[in-house]
């Protein structure tokens, strides 16, 4: 489990730091976008970023886009949930920029280098203190967690327990997990469903190795099928 601590935003975030915007909503913008901190204002709770790029192309993210922001600092990440307020060419210096909301404090986590793959799974989960299970489906998966779709509303930092079969000889059973980010909503067949980024907790080294191997096997399978390049 990565070490997680809270820090005042202006004590750790500096201009020039690399940024990754992990976007799940809107669906057509789903992916990881690269950017950089230009400047920010704690009084207005806003940060100006270099206009994010996706696969080498600048993307003016529309107002209201929800992003899980990862600010990179050596072996750590400072993370928070933000909302895009504006994208365009700055009147101050003419640089393509994006304005996003910021919090008073950010969470610092150790940088995990687990590969993430698209993967459709169906499993069940229960909330802490409850016995009843509800179903979920996954969008992607890594050895450190996954992006899931559920019907009910969950809370960021809420603990849940995940049960899902990955393959005949590999299954997560009541795996302690934490809701790390809110990925917004998605309309699927006329039903409004919710997306959440889940982090696996208390994963021992033996299980972690099995999960990493599982992801590697899937990556090889996908490349053979032309799903991944």
Buried (B, 14 or more C-beta within 10 A) or exposed (E): EBEBEEEEBBEBBEEEBEBBBBBBBBBEBBEBBBBBBBEBEBEEBBBBBBBBBBEEEBBBBEEEBBBBBBBBBEEBBBBBBBBBBBBEEBEEEEEBBBBBBBBEBBBBBEEEEBBBBBBEBEBBBBBEEEEEBEEBBBBBBBBBBBBBBBEEEBEBEBEBBBBBEBEEEEEBEEBBBBBBBBBBBBEEEEEEBBBBBBBBBEBEEEBBEBBBEBBEEBBEEBEEEEEBE
